[in-house]
Structures are given as structure tokens and as C-alpha cells.
Amino acid sequence: MKDDISRNIRALYGQIADACEAYNRDTDDITVVAVSKQHSAAALKTAVAAGIHNIGESRIQEAEPKLTEVGHIATFHMVGHLQTNKVKKAVQLFDVIQSVDSLKLAEEISHQAGLVDRTIECLIEVNCSGESQKYGVAPEACLELVKKVNGLPHIELTGLMTIGPFTDDEEQVRSAFAACRDLFKQGQDLVGREFDVLSMGMSDDFAEAIAEGSTMVRIGTSIFGSRED
Ligand SMILES: *Cc1c(COP(=O)(O)O)cnc(C)c1O
């Protein structure tokens, strides 16, 4: 397992370098978040030992024992949907919350972070594909939410996150990512230079995301292997 994970990470870096070459991007501008959901604490530790600095998890219940066991060996990102009643735990466990999609959720994050005297880095999740089963704020409501969340005291708003459409149609994938990049640029005009994270691209679509300006890819399967879901 250990060897597989290290080998997968090396192969992934190669593929990211190829995509950067093809689309005129700088590899230094792409951060890899290894999404270890449904994989063990040992697998997570192996990825960090192999050079990964950012780890993503999507469920509080699963992440709590795992992240507690391994200790703070990487920057921890919450990438899954977050319920208001789990925010207190999320603020204790994570450095970055990528799935902020309502003002109510953002206010609770700011409140809970304030109670423990912290500022938590957040991204706004946008539903750029328009698929109804997805979480995320609608594109037309995104910038209003960016403005409001940016005004909260214990949140450092640094960018946007999106999940690409569930399709093999490359045109469709790229146009959803391009729409998110346009919103990101407009958000940057509102917030300033510190708004510099565009989290898009997963195992199946990171090359398209890099083509459209992603600065952060969230990779599960290509690093850790397949999952139940
Ligand atoms: C699971 C997950 C990923 C990783 O997906 P893979 O297709 O396994 O790379 C990325 N982002 C989010 C939000 C996820 O839930």
C-alpha cells in the first residue's frame, strides 16, 4: 500500500506537470490536496511522508478520529458539505473550510472560530455545473456571498471551490470551470490579492481544471485508490 501511494503521487505530479506544460501554467501555482476520505490514517500518513502538505476530508465524524490520531502533520481542508451543528468540531479540526455555501454557515464558522480565538481560512463553494444534486451557492448569488463573508471577523476568505459536472464531455467540463474562473476573477476585484485560491479539479478532471486556471486540485482516487462511493 505504502509503495502504491508514493508511486501514485509521483505519477500524479508528472501528469500535473504535463497539464501545466500543455496549458501554459506554472507547476508552482498548483497546490495538491490529497483527499483521504474512506482511507486509513496510515494511508494519510504515507501521503504526507511522500511529500503531500495538504489533506482533505469530507465528513466530520470520519475525520475526527483520523486527524486526531495523526496529529497536525499537514494543512487540513474540509471539502465536504458542512452542517451548522458540526461547525464547532470543524473549526477545531480543520485549517481550511472549502465548502462555505451560505451566509448562515459562514456566520456560525466566524462565531465558533471567535470563541476559540482563531481565524479560519474559507473558500466559497460554487455550483458551476448547475446540477441540482450538488451543494454550493448558485453562480448568480456567489459574489453577493463573497462580499458578505469577507466582512466576517474570524474568517479569512481566500477564494472559491467547485466540483466539475459529472460528464465525460470535455467541452462541458471546461465551460463549467471557465465560468467558475470568471467568478473568481470578479471576486478578486472585490476582495483583493489575498483572494488567490481557485480549488477545482479532481482525479478525473484536473487537467481540464488546470487548463481553466485552477490553483488547487483535490485528488482522492488517483492517490489512494478507489472508494466504496
Ligand atoms: C472525494 C472528493 C474529491 C476527490 O475525488 P476523486 O475523484 O477521488 O479524486 C475532491 N473533492 C471533493 C469535494 C470530494 O468530496
The ligand as an SDF file (V2000), in Angstrom:
LIG
                    3D

 15 15  0  0  0  0  0  0  0  0999 V2000
  -13.9650   12.9560   -2.8040 C   0  0  0  0  0  0  0  0  0  0  0  0
  -13.7300   14.3420   -3.1980 C   0  0  0  0  0  0  0  0  0  0  0  0
  -12.6220   14.6760   -4.0060 C   0  0  0  0  0  0  0  0  0  0  0  0
  -11.6580   13.6560   -4.5870 C   0  0  0  0  0  0  0  0  0  0  0  0
  -12.2970   12.9390   -5.5930 O   0  0  0  0  0  0  0  0  0  0  0  0
  -11.5150   11.8920   -6.5620 P   0  0  0  0  0  0  0  0  0  0  0  0
  -12.3970   11.8030   -7.7330 O   0  0  0  0  0  0  0  0  0  0  0  0
  -11.4220   10.6140   -5.8010 O   0  0  0  0  0  0  0  0  0  0  0  0
  -10.1970   12.4740   -6.8620 O   0  0  0  0  0  0  0  0  0  0  0  0
  -12.4360   16.0200   -4.3000 C   0  0  0  0  0  0  0  0  0  0  0  0
  -13.2590   16.9780   -3.8560 N   0  0  0  0  0  0  0  0  0  0  0  0
  -14.3360   16.6940   -3.0740 C   0  0  0  0  0  0  0  0  0  0  0  0
  -15.2070   17.8030   -2.6050 C   0  0  0  0  0  0  0  0  0  0  0  0
  -14.6120   15.3630   -2.7310 C   0  0  0  0  0  0  0  0  0  0  0  0
  -15.6840   15.0940   -1.9820 O   0  0  0  0  0  0  0  0  0  0  0  0
  1  2  1  0
  2  3  1  0
  2 14  2  0
  3  4  1  0
  3 10  2  0
  4  5  1  0
  5  6  1  0
  6  7  2  0
  6  8  1  0
  6  9  1  0
 10 11  1  0
 11 12  2  0
 12 13  1  0
 12 14  1  0
 14 15  1  0
M  END
$$$$
